[in-house]
Structure formats: C-alpha cells, structure tokens
Amino acid sequence: MKRCRVVIFGCNRVSLEVARNLRERDWDLLLVSADPDCLKSAEAEGLAVREIDYTNDEELKALGLGDDVGVVFTLFEKDSRNVFLVISIRYLAPDIRIISLCQSEHSESKLRAAGVNKVIDPYKISGQRIHNMIKRPLVTEVIERTIFGDRRLGVMELEVEKGSFLDGRSLGELNLSIHYNLVLLGVVDRESGNEFIFATGNVDHRLGPEDVLVVIGPTREIERFEQDSRAKKTPSAGGEGEEGRP
C-alpha cells in the first residue's frame, strides 16, 4: 500500500526509535537533524538521513513538506525548538500532519497553539503505565507482552471518512475480530467533544464523519482494514471492497 512520506526532525533516542518502528512498517521516511555525528550513526543503521538547518525556510521547503511529505515528527529534546519548528512548518504546509514531543504541560499548550495535530508527552505516558502497573498489574503485563513486546502488532487511529462503509455503522456491527483479526479499543466521538468511548462499554456508538477508531492487531490486518475503510460499500470477508476504491 502506498504511503505518504514521513520526515522526522531531531536525532535522539526517541526519534531513532520512532524511525526504526516506522521503517519496519515500510514507511518512506527521512531523519533530519543538524547533528552530523548522530546522523552518521543513524545512517549506519540503514536509515535515510539529511543534515539541514531547520531555521532556514528554503531548506525546509526542499524536503517536500506538504507535497510528497504528509507527516512530520518534531522530536527535539528542547521544547522551544519544537515550537519554533512547528510554526515554520505550519506556515509552509498548512495541511500537513504534525506530531510533536513536549516536556511540560505549558509547552503542550504552546505546541497546540502553533498547530500541532498530536502531542507526545513522555511523562504522561510513563505516569499512566506506572499507574496501570499498580492498579492493574495482570492486564498491564498482558498488554506489554502482546502489544509492546511484539513489533508485528500495531495500534492504529483511523478517521471515518464521510460516505465510507464505516459512516453510519454502529460499533457492534463492525465485528473486526472476525473479519480482520483486530481488537477494537474504542472510538473518539467528535460530536461529544472528543470523548473516548470504550468498545467494552454499554454505549453502541454510531459512527460519523471524523470519528476516530482505535484498533490493535497485526500490522498487515491493520493495513487491510485501513484500505477497506475507504470503500463505499461493506467489503467482503476477504477484505476487498465492492466499490469506491481510491
């Protein structure tokens, strides 16, 4: 399946791990930094790299932002660098998807104001995992083993497109475990202020445009479901949509 190109800014432990995981899932990616030594190490791992001055708009444009590059990660360890870069990227490519790393609550609000689509807060993530280990140790252990311990599995957020076979269907009708070998965690309901509705709850939510499904499963099945999700009619059990393929 053809994917848009991804550019990762910053060369550090977080950015390298993101790059490795995306590469294993066959994303076309480029790691960008002003640190030649780190880039040299990354290139030795087989990653595509480029040394640029991220404060130079002309060098940013040359990366293809908003053209063949559809997703950008800004993963500098300093919040000020990420905020500055996000402002520049959003100015150059208004519709590009930006995912950024932050180190504090105040920085998160600044990043969102600058135009970030998603903020990664490592402290919140770590804190939630610690809480889960204390409150639900068995569940956490199972999740760690089956999801984070197996790189063949992945987590996907899929936005419902207007007019697709998902539009207007209830969660109970999807049967993802049968047709795609996927586990449905829940859905982000746009109409109710981005409330997350768990699939195991008592609410059989009816999907609408821009709702976001969250699923876990084998990468290949995730990709098949993502492709089928754009069909205008319900895909067959084999995953091929009847019409409406992009």
C-alpha positions in Angstrom: 0.0 0.0 0.0 1.4 3.4 -1.0 2.1 5.7 2.0 2.9 9.3 2.2 6.5 10.3 3.1 7.4 11.0 6.7 10.1 13.4 7.9 11.4 13.1 11.5 13.2 16.2 12.9 15.7 15.6 15.7 18.3 12.9 16.3 18.0 11.3 19.7 16.7 8.2 21.5 13.1 9.0 20.9 13.4 9.9 17.2 15.6 6.9 16.4 13.1 4.6 18.0 10.2 6.2 16.0 12.3 5.9 12.8 13.1 2.2 13.5 9.4 1.3 14.1 8.2 3.2 11.0 10.9 1.6 8.9 9.8 -1.9 10.0 6.3 -1.0 8.8 7.7 0.1 5.4 7.1 3.8 5.7 9.2 6.0 3.4 11.0 8.2 6.0 13.8 10.7 6.3 15.6 11.6 9.6 16.6 15.3 9.7 19.0 16.9 12.1 21.8 19.4 12.4 23.9 16.9 14.4 26.3 15.2 11.9 27.6 12.6 14.4 24.1 11.3 15.3 23.1 11.3 11.7 26.1 9.2 10.8 25.2 6.6 13.4 21.6 6.6 12.2 22.8 6.2 8.6 24.9 3.2 9.7 21.6 1.5 10.8 20.3 1.9 7.3 18.1 5.0 7.9 17.8 7.7 5.3 19.2 11.0 6.8 19.8 14.6 5.9 21.7 17.4 7.6 19.9 20.7 7.4 19.4 24.0 9.2 15.8 23.7 10.5 15.6 27.5 10.9 16.0 28.0 7.2 12.7 28.0 5.3 14.3 27.3 2.0 15.9 24.1 3.3 12.6 23.1 4.9 10.8 23.6 1.6 13.3 21.4 -0.2 12.2 18.5 2.0 8.8 18.4 0.1 6.7 19.4 3.1 3.0 19.4 2.1 3.9 17.8 -1.3 5.1 14.2 -1.1 5.7 14.6 2.7 2.4 14.2 4.5 3.5 13.6 8.1 6.1 15.3 10.2 7.5 14.4 13.7 9.2 17.2 15.6 11.1 15.4 18.3 13.8 17.8 19.5 14.6 17.4 23.2 14.1 21.2 23.7 10.5 22.4 23.7 11.5 25.8 22.3 13.0 24.1 19.2 9.8 22.1 18.6 7.6 25.2 19.0 9.7 27.2 16.5 9.8 24.4 14.0 6.0 23.7 14.2 5.3 27.4 13.5 7.6 27.3 10.4 6.2 24.0 9.1 2.6 25.1 9.6 3.3 28.3 7.7 4.9 26.4 4.8 2.4 23.5 4.7 -1.0 24.3 6.3 -2.5 20.9 5.7 0.4 18.7 6.8 0.0 16.4 9.9 2.4 17.3 12.7 3.3 15.2 15.7 5.5 16.7 18.3 7.3 15.9 21.5 6.9 18.0 24.6 8.4 18.1 28.1 5.9 20.1 30.1 2.2 21.0 30.3 3.0 24.6 29.3 4.8 23.5 26.2 1.9 21.3 25.2 -0.5 24.3 25.1 2.1 26.3 23.0 2.6 23.4 20.6 -1.2 23.0 20.1 -1.5 26.8 19.6 1.3 26.6 17.0 -0.7 24.0 15.0 0.4 20.5 16.2 -2.1 17.7 15.5 -0.9 15.4 18.2 1.4 15.9 21.2 3.5 13.2 22.7 4.1 13.8 26.4 6.6 11.1 27.7 5.9 11.9 31.3 2.2 11.4 31.0 2.8 8.1 29.1 5.2 6.9 31.8 2.9 8.0 34.6 -0.1 6.2 33.1 2.0 3.0 32.7 3.1 3.2 36.4 -0.5 3.7 37.5 -1.6 0.7 35.5 1.1 -1.5 36.9 -0.1 -0.6 40.4 -3.8 -0.8 39.8 -4.0 -3.5 37.1 -0.7 -5.4 37.1 -2.1 -8.5 35.3 -3.8 -6.5 32.5 -0.7 -4.4 32.0 1.6 -7.4 31.8 -0.6 -9.0 29.1 -0.7 -5.7 27.1 3.1 -5.3 27.4 3.7 -8.8 26.2 1.2 -8.9 23.3 1.4 -5.3 22.1 4.7 -3.6 23.1 6.6 -6.9 23.1 5.7 -7.9 19.5 6.6 -5.4 16.7 4.4 -7.3 14.3 1.5 -5.8 16.2 0.4 -2.2 16.0 -2.0 0.4 17.2 -3.9 2.5 14.7 -6.1 5.5 14.8 -8.4 5.6 11.8 -10.6 8.6 11.0 -14.0 7.8 9.5 -14.5 9.3 6.0 -17.8 10.7 5.0 -19.7 8.3 2.7 -17.4 5.3 3.5 -18.8 2.0 4.7 -17.9 2.9 8.3 -20.0 6.1 8.1 -23.3 5.5 10.0 -22.5 2.0 11.3 -22.6 1.1 15.0 -19.6 -0.3 16.8 -21.4 -3.5 17.4 -21.8 -4.1 13.6 -18.1 -3.9 12.8 -17.0 -7.4 14.0 -13.4 -6.5 13.4 -12.1 -9.6 15.3 -13.9 -11.8 12.8 -13.2 -10.0 9.5 -9.8 -8.6 10.2 -8.4 -10.3 13.3 -8.3 -6.8 15.1 -9.3 -5.7 18.5 -11.4 -2.6 18.7 -10.4 -0.5 21.8 -13.0 2.3 21.2 -13.8 5.4 19.3 -13.2 9.2 19.7 -16.6 10.8 19.3 -16.1 14.2 17.6 -19.7 15.4 18.3 -19.3 15.0 22.0 -16.1 17.0 22.4 -13.6 14.2 21.5 -14.9 11.9 24.2 -13.3 8.4 24.1 -15.9 5.6 24.1 -14.6 2.2 25.0 -15.8 -0.7 22.9 -16.4 -2.7 26.0 -18.8 -0.2 27.4 -22.6 -0.2 27.2 -22.7 2.5 24.5 -23.1 1.1 21.0 -21.9 4.3 19.3 -23.0 5.0 15.7 -20.0 6.3 13.7 -20.0 9.6 11.9 -17.5 11.5 9.8 -14.3 12.5 11.6 -14.9 10.0 14.4 -11.6 8.1 15.1 -11.5 4.3 15.6 -8.6 2.9 17.7 -7.7 -0.7 17.0 -4.9 -3.1 17.9 -3.7 -6.1 15.8 -1.3 -7.4 13.3 0.2 -4.7 11.0 -0.9 -6.5 7.8 -4.5 -6.6 9.1 -4.4 -3.0 10.1 -3.3 -2.0 6.7 -6.0 -4.1 5.0 -8.7 -2.6 7.3 -7.3 0.9 6.6 -7.6 0.3 2.9 -11.1 -1.2 3.1 -12.3 1.6 5.3 -12.5 3.9 2.3 -14.9 1.7 0.4 -18.4 3.0 -0.2 -20.0 -0.4 0.4 -19.2 -3.1 3.0 -16.1 -5.0 2.0 -16.4 -8.8 1.6 -15.0 -11.1 4.2 -11.8 -11.3 2.1 -11.2 -7.6 2.6 -12.0 -6.4 -1.0 -14.4 -3.6 -1.2 -17.2 -3.8 -3.7 -16.7 -0.2 -5.0 -15.2 3.1 -4.1 -11.6 2.1 -4.0 -9.3 5.1 -4.1 
